[in-house]
C-alpha cells in the first residue's frame, strides 16, 4: 500500500496579526470560507491572536486534511485538524486539462502563483479548488463548543499563510502533491517540459544537454584561405585616357583595404586552429 503524500512545515515564529487573513487572493479566499461559516466572531478573533503569537505547532498537510497541535496560554495542548473534501479522479482530469490548455497556467503555478483565470476555468468545469461556505470541517479535542474553536481558527489562519507561499499546498490538501500534478500534465503532452526543469530530467522531452548538443554538432568550417599580402600581377586594360599604372595602383589599394576590413571582422587564427568558439 502506497503511503499518501504529506508535507510537514515548521511552526511559524510570532508575527504581527496584520495580514492574518492571507496576503494573496487565494489565501484570503481560504479564510473567507472559514469566517463565512463561523457561528461567532469571538473565536475567530482569538484564533488570529493565537496564529500571530506562535501558539500553533508544526503543521502537517496531506490529502484532505491539515493538522497541528495548538497551545493555550497555560500550556494546554490540543490536537486540531481541519478537513476538506478531496477532488475525485474525474475532477482532477478536468482540472489538469484546464492547466494544460494554456502554458502560462503551469508557469504561474511553478512560480508559486495561482491565476484567477485558471480557478475560474476549473469552476466552469465543475471543479472547485478553493473552499466555500461549509467546505472547511474543523475538529479539535478541546472542550470549547464554538465552531470553529479558537484552536481550529488559528490553524486555518496559518494554513492561509502556507497557501500564500505555495499554491501547491492547496492542490495537496485537495488530493495530489506537486510531483503527481506535474506527472499528469506530462501525460497530456509528453513532448513538453515544465519551465525550470533541468534538461534530461524525466519528462523533459524537448531538452538536450548543451554538452551533448555540442558533441553532435557538425565541426566548424575551416577558415577561408588567407588574403595574400601582395596583389598578384594583373593584366588590366585601362579605359581610354587612364594610364595603366594608375589603375593598377587603385586596384592594389582596394585589395589592401578589403584585407584590413576582413581582418577586423574575421581575425585570422594561428595556423591550423579554428577561429570561432
CORRA-V220033 format. One line per field, one symbol per residue. phi: phi as a letter, one per 20 degrees, with the letter a starting at -180 (. if undefined). psi: psi as a letter, one per 30 degrees, with the letter a starting at -180 (. if undefined). burial: b if it has 16 or more other ideal C-beta (glycine too) atoms within 10 Angstrom, else e. A space follows every 10 residues. Layout:
phi=???
psi=???
burial=???
This chain:
phi=.ffffbcdcf fffgbfffnf foeeffffff ffffffefeb efffffffff ffemeefgdd dbgnbccaec defenfdcec cddbffffgf ffgfffffff fcffffgfff emcdffffff ffffemcefe fdfneedebb efefefceff fffgffffff fffgfbffff fffepcegff ffffffffbf eecfgneffn fgnefeecff fffffeffff ffffgffffd effcedeffg ndffffffff ffffffffff ffffebgfeg gndfddd
psi=kkkkklkkkl kklklkfkgf fkeleeeeee feeeeffkfk fefeeeeeee efghfkakkk kljflkklkk klfgfkkkkk kklkklklee eeeeeeeeef fkffeeeeef ghkjkeeeee eeefghjjek lakffkjkkk glfkfljllf eeeeeeeeee eeeefjffee eefffkleee eeeeeeffif flkkkfkkkf lkfiegkkke eeeeeflklk llklkkkkfk klkkjkjllk fkkeeeeeee eeeeeeeeee eeeefikkll kfklfl.
burial=eeeeeebebe ebeeeebeeb bbebebbbbb bbbbbebbee eebbebbbbb bbeebbbebe bbbbbbbbbb beeeeeebeb bbebeebeee bbebbbbbbb eeeebbebbe eeebbeebbe bbeeeebbbb beeeebbbbb ebeeebbbbb bbbbbbbbbb bbbbebbbbb bbbbbbbbee bbebbbeeee ebbbeeeeee eebbeeeeee eeeeeeeeee eebeeeeeee eeeeeeeeee eeeeeeeeee eeeebeeeee eeeeeeeeee eeeeeee
